[in-house]
Amino acid sequence: MEPSALELRPLAIKDLDSIVQLDQCCLGGFWSRQSYEQELNRPQHTVLVVATLDQVWGCGVSWGIGDELHIVLLMVHPQCRRQGFGGLLLCRLLQLAHQRGDRQWATLEVRASNQSALRLYQQFEFEVVGRRPRYYEHPEEDALILWRNHLNTPAVGVILESQRQAWQNRVSSHGWVLVDLS
């Protein structure tokens, strides 16, 4: 795949077919088209994509629940992994929650064996706080519960902006021309 113009932006109706294909490729069909479509109409939910003109290559979904940000999913097409898409999506989800000012912490679950995801989350100061036995299926596996505190402090805003710049630079270093519309 030849890198080109890439947008970081909210999910749009035009993306639904492409995101369902991405979900099937990355997660084995975790959500349906209807599930993604429903996310478009929920103001406490954020769905960001990294996409070219005709293809979604990565997606991050978060839900605001009281003073918590729950990272529901983060996926990147196998052809685009290790190019910074996941870090950029995660960083922007955290930034948007920080900017709201009412989210004090962030949480997520991740497969215990997913070492690359764990390394990414640790870069954003997520810590393992628990385990959900047999949480995942196909294959059956425990989930680690990760937590990140102090999301709404001024210092975190500065850190996240620095991280966003670093992730954008990483994406650009792979030849992508990034336009942030988020």
C-alpha positions as CSV (number, residue, x, y, z in Angstrom):
1,M,0.0,0.0,0.0
2,E,1.3,3.4,-1.0
3,P,1.1,6.1,1.8
4,S,-0.9,9.2,0.8
5,A,-3.3,11.7,2.3
6,L,-4.7,10.6,5.5
7,E,-7.5,12.1,7.6
8,L,-8.0,11.8,11.4
9,R,-11.7,12.6,11.8
10,P,-14.9,11.5,13.3
11,L,-16.7,8.5,11.8
12,A,-19.1,9.4,9.0
13,I,-22.0,7.5,7.4
14,K,-19.9,7.2,4.2
15,D,-17.4,5.1,6.3
16,L,-19.8,2.4,7.5
17,D,-19.0,-0.3,4.9
18,S,-15.2,0.3,5.2
19,I,-15.3,0.2,9.0
20,V,-17.3,-3.0,9.1
21,Q,-14.6,-4.5,6.8
22,L,-11.9,-3.2,9.2
23,D,-13.7,-4.6,12.2
24,Q,-14.0,-8.0,10.4
25,C,-10.3,-8.0,9.6
26,C,-9.0,-6.9,13.0
27,L,-11.6,-8.1,15.4
28,G,-13.4,-10.9,13.6
29,G,-16.7,-9.0,13.4
30,F,-17.0,-7.6,16.9
31,W,-19.6,-5.0,15.9
32,S,-22.1,-4.9,13.1
33,R,-22.8,-2.0,10.7
34,Q,-25.8,-1.2,12.8
35,S,-23.7,-0.9,15.9
36,Y,-21.3,1.6,14.3
37,E,-24.2,3.5,12.9
38,Q,-25.8,3.8,16.3
39,E,-22.5,5.2,17.6
40,L,-22.9,8.2,15.3
41,N,-26.0,9.4,17.3
42,R,-24.7,9.1,20.8
43,P,-23.2,12.4,22.0
44,Q,-21.3,10.8,24.9
45,H,-19.5,8.5,22.5
46,T,-16.6,9.3,20.3
47,V,-15.6,7.4,17.2
48,L,-12.5,8.6,15.4
49,V,-11.0,7.1,12.2
50,V,-7.8,7.4,10.3
51,A,-8.9,7.1,6.7
52,T,-7.9,7.8,3.1
53,L,-10.5,9.0,0.6
54,D,-12.0,5.5,0.2
55,Q,-10.7,3.3,3.1
56,V,-10.8,3.4,6.9
57,W,-7.4,2.1,8.2
58,G,-7.8,2.6,11.9
59,C,-10.5,3.3,14.4
60,G,-10.8,4.3,18.1
61,V,-14.1,4.3,20.1
62,S,-14.6,5.8,23.5
63,W,-17.6,6.2,25.7
64,G,-18.1,8.9,28.4
65,I,-19.6,7.4,31.5
66,G,-19.9,9.9,34.3
67,D,-16.4,11.1,35.1
68,E,-14.8,8.1,33.3
69,L,-13.7,7.7,29.7
70,H,-14.0,4.1,28.6
71,I,-11.8,3.1,25.6
72,V,-14.1,0.6,24.0
73,L,-11.9,-0.4,21.0
74,L,-8.8,0.6,19.2
75,M,-8.0,-1.2,15.9
76,V,-5.6,-0.7,13.0
77,H,-5.5,-2.6,9.7
78,P,-2.6,-5.1,9.7
79,Q,-1.1,-3.3,6.6
80,C,-0.8,-0.1,8.6
81,R,0.4,-1.3,12.0
82,R,3.6,0.1,13.5
83,Q,3.1,3.4,11.7
84,G,1.6,5.4,14.6
85,F,-2.1,5.1,13.8
86,G,-3.0,3.5,17.1
87,G,-1.0,6.0,19.2
88,L,-2.5,8.9,17.3
89,L,-6.1,7.6,17.8
90,L,-5.6,6.8,21.4
91,C,-4.0,10.2,22.1
92,R,-6.7,12.1,20.3
93,L,-9.5,10.2,22.3
94,L,-7.7,11.1,25.5
95,Q,-7.2,14.7,24.4
96,L,-10.9,15.2,23.5
97,A,-11.9,13.8,26.9
98,H,-9.4,16.1,28.7
99,Q,-10.7,19.1,26.8
100,R,-14.3,18.3,28.1
101,G,-12.8,18.7,31.6
102,D,-15.3,16.3,33.3
103,R,-13.4,13.0,32.7
104,Q,-11.1,12.2,35.6
105,W,-9.8,8.9,34.5
106,A,-9.7,6.5,31.5
107,T,-10.1,2.7,31.6
108,L,-10.0,-0.2,29.1
109,E,-9.7,-3.9,28.8
110,V,-7.0,-5.6,26.7
111,R,-6.1,-9.3,26.0
112,A,-3.5,-10.4,28.5
113,S,-1.3,-11.7,25.6
114,N,-1.5,-8.5,23.5
115,Q,2.0,-7.2,24.4
116,S,2.1,-4.5,21.6
117,A,-1.2,-3.0,22.9
118,L,0.1,-3.1,26.5
119,R,3.2,-1.2,25.5
120,L,1.2,1.4,23.7
121,Y,-1.2,1.9,26.7
122,Q,1.8,2.1,29.1
123,Q,3.2,5.0,27.0
124,F,0.0,6.9,28.0
125,E,0.4,6.0,31.7
126,F,-2.2,3.3,31.8
127,E,-1.6,0.8,34.6
128,V,-2.9,-2.7,35.1
129,V,-5.4,-2.7,38.0
130,G,-7.2,-6.0,37.6
131,R,-8.0,-9.0,35.5
132,R,-11.3,-10.4,34.0
133,P,-11.0,-14.2,33.7
134,R,-12.1,-15.6,30.4
135,Y,-13.4,-12.2,29.2
136,Y,-12.5,-12.8,25.5
137,E,-13.6,-15.7,23.3
138,H,-12.0,-17.2,20.1
139,P,-9.6,-17.9,21.7
140,E,-10.7,-17.7,25.3
141,E,-8.4,-15.4,27.2
142,D,-8.4,-13.2,30.3
143,A,-8.6,-9.4,29.9
144,L,-6.4,-7.1,31.8
145,I,-8.1,-4.0,33.2
146,L,-6.1,-0.9,32.7
147,W,-6.6,2.5,34.3
148,R,-5.2,6.0,33.8
149,N,-5.8,8.6,36.5
150,H,-5.8,12.5,36.5
151,L,-7.1,12.9,33.0
152,N,-8.6,16.3,33.7
153,T,-5.5,18.0,35.1
154,P,-3.7,20.9,33.3
155,A,-0.4,19.0,33.3
156,V,-2.0,16.1,31.4
157,G,-3.2,18.5,28.7
158,V,0.4,19.6,28.1
159,I,1.7,16.0,28.1
160,L,-1.1,14.8,25.7
161,E,-0.3,17.7,23.2
162,S,3.3,16.7,23.2
163,Q,2.4,13.1,22.6
164,R,0.0,14.0,19.8
165,Q,2.8,15.9,18.0
166,A,5.2,12.9,18.4
167,W,2.5,10.5,17.0
168,Q,1.8,12.8,14.1
169,N,5.5,13.0,13.3
170,R,5.6,9.2,13.4
171,V,2.7,8.9,11.0
172,S,4.3,11.5,8.7
173,S,7.7,9.7,8.8
174,H,6.0,6.8,7.1
175,G,5.0,9.0,4.1
176,W,1.5,9.9,5.1
177,V,0.2,13.5,4.8
178,L,-2.0,13.8,7.8
179,V,-4.9,16.2,8.1
180,D,-6.5,16.4,11.6
181,L,-10.2,17.1,11.3
182,S,-11.1,15.7,14.7
